[in-house]
Amino acid sequence: MTLKQTVERELLDEKQAAHYLGISVATLRRYRYRIGNRTDGPPIIKIGRAVRYARSDLDKFVKAQRAGSFLQ
């Protein structure tokens, strides 16, 4: 697999990331544009003006949203 293929597979644009998370692009943007530097959403990667999301960061974000454990 080439570097370009790896990057395309691992870095998602806004639409792809929103679809992956099952939320709207507008919700994903709201996470990013919170007041101040605090954000409630997954980390972003800026490449020029393009915003990308690492698939691994999206997976971590989903795991962090768990509201308790059913394994207790």
C-alpha positions in Angstrom: 0.0 0.0 0.0 1.4 3.4 -0.9 1.6 6.3 1.5 -1.2 8.1 -0.4 -3.5 5.1 -0.1 -2.7 4.8 3.6 -3.5 8.5 4.2 -6.7 8.3 2.2 -7.8 5.3 4.2 -6.8 6.7 7.6 -7.7 10.4 7.2 -11.4 11.3 6.7 -12.9 14.6 5.6 -15.8 16.2 7.4 -18.5 14.3 5.5 -16.8 11.0 5.8 -16.1 11.5 9.6 -19.7 12.6 10.3 -21.0 9.5 8.4 -18.5 7.3 10.3 -19.8 8.7 13.6 -23.4 8.7 12.6 -23.9 12.4 13.1 -24.4 15.4 10.9 -21.6 17.5 9.5 -23.2 20.4 11.3 -22.9 18.6 14.7 -19.3 17.7 13.9 -18.6 21.4 13.1 -20.2 22.5 16.4 -17.9 20.2 18.3 -15.0 22.0 16.5 -16.2 25.6 17.0 -16.8 25.6 20.7 -16.2 28.8 22.6 -12.5 29.2 23.4 -10.0 26.5 22.8 -12.0 23.8 24.5 -13.6 21.3 22.2 -15.9 18.4 23.0 -15.2 16.6 19.7 -12.5 14.5 18.2 -9.1 16.1 17.4 -8.7 17.5 13.9 -5.8 17.6 11.5 -5.4 20.7 9.4 -3.6 20.4 6.1 -3.7 23.8 4.6 -7.3 24.8 4.8 -8.5 21.2 4.7 -9.8 19.6 8.0 -9.2 15.9 8.4 -10.0 13.4 11.1 -7.8 10.4 11.9 -9.9 7.2 12.0 -8.1 6.1 15.2 -9.0 9.5 16.8 -12.7 8.9 15.9 -12.6 5.4 17.4 -11.1 6.9 20.7 -13.7 9.6 20.7 -16.5 7.0 20.5 -15.0 4.9 23.3 -14.7 8.0 25.5 -18.5 8.7 25.1 -19.5 5.5 27.0 -21.7 6.5 29.9 -20.7 3.8 32.4 -19.8 0.2 32.1 -22.1 -2.8 31.9 -19.2 -5.1 33.0 -19.3 -4.0 36.7 
